[in-house]
Amino acid sequence: MGECIDGVVFVSYEEEKCTVWPKKVLKFHLFDRDGNKHLAATGEDTGDAHYQYRSTKPFARYGNLECHNRKDVTAWLEMVIGESGGQGDGPHLNPDEQHPEGVYFVTYRNERAHYSDGRRCNRWYLVDQYGNSHLAVVGIERDTKDGHYNYSAEEPFSSITPLHCSNQTGVYKWLEKMITHHPGDTAAGSGMQTEQGTMQKLQL
């Protein structure tokens, strides 16, 4: 009996690369609100650097995906998230009597740093309605001057909406989902703020 996804709300997705000898395979996982991972689609190398993408059987309720274009896969995954109810205002954290609405996030900013071994690091902070910054995503270069990064969300955000990806496009999409757009916010406004200044040096 197959996996049942009735009533499951999906909030994010990740791409996984693996090899099923002799072919390369891409796996696309959707994460639900509880952080559980569901295999939604796969891509199989056809031998000419092109992939054949297909959705998995449990996700047939969202329409069968069969294509050769990765952008179509991304659009389909976003559609599944939207139709499952996973889109909308970002999360509100730590409500109390004084602030029943809790802490919500109105913008984000980016900092760059580097480790003592030469690898670079990107860090994104979510900025709440009071102007306070919360470390949300860290991207670490795989090898020195490699230019390729692994990005992941930090707690408590990773428990709410997990993030694991290898490109900044996925990071920006994740950040936008965490933003709550309220008219009259007094923080820096929506969109990214870039932190300028000296690169920080991090010790391993």
C-alpha positions in Angstrom: 0.0 0.0 0.0 1.4 3.4 -1.0 2.1 6.4 1.1 -1.0 8.5 2.0 -0.6 12.3 1.7 -4.3 13.2 2.2 -4.5 16.4 4.3 -0.7 16.8 4.4 0.5 20.4 4.2 3.8 20.9 2.4 6.0 23.9 3.1 9.3 23.4 1.3 11.3 21.1 -0.9 14.9 20.0 -1.5 16.8 18.3 -4.4 19.0 15.3 -3.8 21.6 14.0 -6.2 22.5 10.3 -6.2 23.7 7.5 -8.4 21.8 4.4 -9.1 24.4 2.6 -11.1 24.9 3.2 -14.0 22.7 6.3 -14.1 22.6 9.5 -12.2 19.3 10.2 -10.4 17.8 13.4 -9.0 15.3 13.1 -6.2 12.9 15.9 -5.2 11.5 15.7 -1.7 8.7 17.8 -0.2 8.8 18.6 3.5 5.6 18.8 5.5 4.8 21.1 8.5 6.2 18.5 10.9 9.5 18.2 9.1 8.8 14.9 7.5 10.2 14.3 4.0 8.2 12.8 1.1 9.6 11.7 -2.2 7.6 13.7 -4.7 9.5 13.4 -8.0 12.5 11.9 -9.6 14.8 12.7 -12.5 16.7 10.0 -14.4 19.7 10.8 -16.6 18.9 9.8 -20.2 22.6 9.6 -21.1 23.0 12.9 -22.9 23.1 15.2 -19.8 19.3 15.6 -20.0 16.9 14.2 -17.4 13.5 12.7 -17.6 11.4 13.9 -14.7 8.4 12.1 -13.2 6.2 12.5 -10.2 5.7 9.6 -7.8 2.4 7.8 -7.4 1.4 9.3 -4.0 1.4 12.7 -5.6 -0.9 11.8 -8.6 -3.7 13.8 -6.9 -1.8 17.0 -7.9 -1.5 15.9 -11.5 1.1 13.6 -13.1 4.4 15.3 -13.8 6.4 14.1 -16.8 8.8 16.5 -18.4 12.5 17.2 -19.4 12.7 20.7 -18.0 13.8 21.3 -14.4 11.9 24.6 -14.3 8.7 22.6 -14.9 9.6 20.5 -11.9 10.1 23.5 -9.7 6.8 25.0 -10.8 5.0 21.7 -10.1 6.6 21.5 -6.6 5.5 25.1 -5.9 2.0 24.3 -7.1 1.8 21.3 -4.7 2.9 23.5 -1.8 0.3 26.1 -2.7 -2.6 23.7 -3.2 -1.8 21.8 0.0 -2.2 25.1 2.0 1.5 25.6 2.7 1.7 29.2 1.4 0.7 32.4 3.2 2.1 34.6 5.9 5.3 33.5 7.6 5.4 32.0 11.1 4.8 33.9 14.3 7.1 32.9 17.2 6.9 33.2 21.0 3.5 34.9 21.5 2.9 36.2 25.1 0.4 38.4 26.9 2.2 41.6 26.0 2.7 40.6 22.3 -0.1 38.1 21.5 0.8 38.3 17.8 4.3 37.0 18.7 7.4 37.8 16.8 7.0 37.8 13.0 9.5 38.8 10.3 9.3 41.7 7.9 12.6 41.5 6.0 15.9 39.7 5.9 19.6 40.6 5.4 22.8 38.9 4.3 26.3 38.7 5.8 29.4 37.2 4.3 32.3 35.7 6.2 35.1 33.2 5.7 36.7 30.5 7.7 40.4 30.3 8.5 40.9 27.5 6.0 39.8 29.9 3.2 36.2 28.6 2.7 33.5 31.2 2.5 30.3 31.4 4.4 27.0 33.2 3.7 24.6 33.9 6.5 21.0 35.2 6.2 19.1 36.8 9.1 15.4 37.3 9.4 14.5 40.7 10.8 11.5 40.9 13.1 9.0 43.7 13.5 11.2 45.2 16.3 14.3 45.3 14.1 16.0 42.4 15.8 18.0 39.9 13.6 17.6 36.2 13.9 20.1 33.8 12.2 18.0 31.8 9.8 20.2 30.3 7.1 23.8 29.4 6.8 25.6 28.5 3.5 29.1 27.0 3.7 31.4 26.6 0.8 32.1 22.9 0.1 35.8 23.4 -0.7 38.1 26.4 -0.7 37.2 28.7 -3.6 35.0 26.0 -4.9 32.1 28.4 -5.4 29.5 25.8 -4.5 27.6 26.0 -1.2 25.4 23.8 1.0 22.6 25.8 2.5 20.5 24.8 5.5 18.1 26.5 7.9 19.0 27.1 11.6 16.8 26.4 14.6 14.1 27.2 15.4 13.3 27.8 11.8 14.5 24.4 10.6 11.9 22.8 12.8 9.1 24.9 11.3 10.1 25.0 7.6 13.2 22.8 6.8 15.7 24.0 4.2 18.4 22.0 2.5 19.6 23.2 -0.9 22.6 24.0 -3.0 21.6 27.3 -4.6 20.7 30.8 -3.5 17.4 30.7 -5.5 16.1 28.1 -3.0 17.3 30.2 -0.1 15.5 33.4 -1.4 12.3 31.4 -2.0 12.5 30.1 1.6 13.1 33.5 3.1 10.2 35.0 1.2 7.9 32.3 2.7 9.1 33.3 6.2 8.1 37.0 5.7 4.8 38.4 7.0 3.6 41.4 5.0 1.7 43.7 7.3 0.9 47.3 6.3 2.6 49.9 8.4 5.6 47.8 9.6 8.2 50.1 11.0 11.2 47.8 10.4 13.3 48.1 7.3 10.5 46.9 5.0 10.2 43.9 2.8 13.0 42.6 0.7 16.7 42.0 1.3 19.1 44.3 3.1 22.7 43.7 2.2 25.2 44.0 5.1 28.2 45.9 3.8 31.6 46.0 5.6 34.6 43.9 6.4 34.4 40.2 5.8 34.4 38.3 9.1 36.9 35.6 9.8 35.5 32.5 11.5 37.6 30.0 13.3 36.9 26.3 12.8 
